[in-house]
Amino acid sequence: DTEVTQTPKHLVMGMTNKKSLKCEQHMGHRAMYWYKQKAKKPPELMFVYSYEKLSINESVPSRFSPECPNSSLLNLHLHALQPEDSALYLCASSLTDNYGYTFGSGTRLTVV
Amino acid sequence: EDKVVQSPLSLVVHEGDTVTLNCSYEVTNFRSLLWYKQEKKAPTFLFMLTSSGIEKKSGRLSSILDKKELFSILNITATQTGDSAIYLCAGTNSGGSNYKLTFGKGTLLTVNP
């Protein structure tokens, strides 16, 4: 299995909703990442988990809450989002030290 | 602050042309340079370059890294309409738990029939 699987593929949520994005990999990668990508822009790093511990938080608003329950799973909990948070949310994973960096297919999030 | 600059930002060519995409980087504790192709969804991996002067090839695509001059190029020969995409370059650093990718803004390649 050489994939990073993200669910759901599409999500529409209201500003008062609570939802979660899920990411799963079974490649034995010990680093997992959340990126946000707006249209026609490169991906922007949000969070990095290394060995299931949060190692980087790129000053992301608290309405985004990451969680890494185990080495194969990464969640992004969403609460009270704004319309400007609408974007493609990408999960990625890598072996330690960047090797094998692989992206999931993303969740297209629309906040209404 | 780490920085990756790609040029050109957009490029329009005809099928069969050869294109060269450029990527320069300033990355602290540089480890590798990654190239991705992005169509409508997630970026798909093309190449990872860690050593200077060693060309990596995959079909009509090839890439090389110059660690002295801090740049990389991605060549695509005999372009096809299916090559139309955004090509992203990213620098990675090494050491500790900092596995951050710094992306350039991408080059939008359009290949017309």
Interface residues (C-beta under 8 A of the other chain):
Chain A: A31 Y33 K40 K41 P42 P43 E44 L45 V48 S50 Y51 S55 I56 L88 L90 S94 T96 D97 N98 Y99 Y101 T102 F103 G104 S105 G106
Chain B: R31 S32 L34 Y36 K41 A42 P43 T44 F45 M48 L88 T92 S94 S97 N98 Y99 K100 L101 F103 G104 K105 G106 L108
